[in-house]
Amino acid sequence: MSTGGELRGDGRLAGALYLIVVLAGMHCLAYVPGQVGETLAQASAHAGMFRSGIASFLVMQVAFLLLPLALYRVLGDVDRRAAIAMVALAVVSVPIGLVAVTHRMEALALLDQAAAGTTDAMEAAFALSLQRYGHGLRVASLFWGLWLLPFGWLVLRSGRLPRVLGLLLVLGGLGYVAQVFGGLVPGLAEASWLRYVRMPAAFGEIGSCLWLLVFGARAGRVDPVRTAAS
């Protein structure tokens, strides 16, 4: 079991990686799409912003590959099987996200050509590339939710972060899953409540990020018998 000083240091490292994931994710998944629009003609006026979205997405993926490994150092002794599941579910989303962003890069190539003027065929190809990117993100987001379930469970059990954050992480993970599968049901995809089911994840992840970054992880209480049995 790690000492209190080691837990604080490992926790702050995890918090720093989490901050990169949060900030890069907010930029590429929320800010950039709202600025560049959905058509080739609109995006061509914000080519630099479009490029920055791809760059920040790549940064997010690298940080997200390292984040669960850092969290394993903080929570791995609490329940080894749950910690391994946390790492596996997070890491598997990275190649899915990287494949998805290649479609964004295809759209970027069209954006470069648009300087000489756009055609209906180019607009259609641009829309198709963004659609494929969106489909890839939908699959990746399933795992962005699933990894929060063991992560939240470990937070709840260990007490190394405030347990309310663990509850928010679990609820948020369930919200991600509900949104992915709900979007596949005819008539449910446009339901207004689906927009809000991921709100607990936002509060839980940002809260966990800031707590780890400022305070690190505290010793908490771990049941040695149950941990050994894990």
C-alpha positions, 0 to 999 in steps of 0.5 A: 500500500502506498504511503500518504506522501506517495498517494498525494504525489500520484494523485496530483500527477493524475490530476494534472493529466485529468486537467489536460483531458478536460481542457482539451476535451472542452476545446475539441468537443464543445468549443470548436464545433460550435465555432466552425459550423457544420458545412464546408463553406462555414468551416472554411472561414475558421480553418485555423480553429478546425485544425486546433480542434484536431490537435487538441483531440490528439492531445486529449487522447494521449493524456487519456491513455496515461490517465487511467495508468496514473489512477491505477497507482492511486486506487489499484490496491483498493480493488485490483480487479476493479482497477484493471477494469477501469484501465482497460475500459478507458484505454480501449476508447483511445484507438476508437477515438484515433480512428474517428479523428482520421475522418476529421482529417479527411474533412481538413483536406477538403477544407484546404481545397475549399480555398479555391471554391466549393462544389456540391460534391465537396460539401457532401464529402465534407458532411460525410466525413463529419458524420463518420467522425460523429459515429466514431465518437458515439462508440468511443463515448460508450467507453468514456462512460463505462470506465467511470463505473469502476472508477467511481466504485473505487472512489466510493470504496476507498474514500481517497477522494470525496465519496460524493465524487464517486457517486457522481462518476457512477451516475455519469457513467450510467448516463453515458451508456443511456445516451449511447443506447438511447440514441439508437432507439427510434423516437428517443434520440431527440428526447430532451432528457438525453441531453442532461444524463451526462451532467453528473459525469461532468461534475464528477470528472471536473471535481475529481480533476480539481481535487486531485490536482490541489489535494492529491489522494488522501489515505482513506480507509481500505478493508485489507481482507477484501482487498487481498481477496480481490 
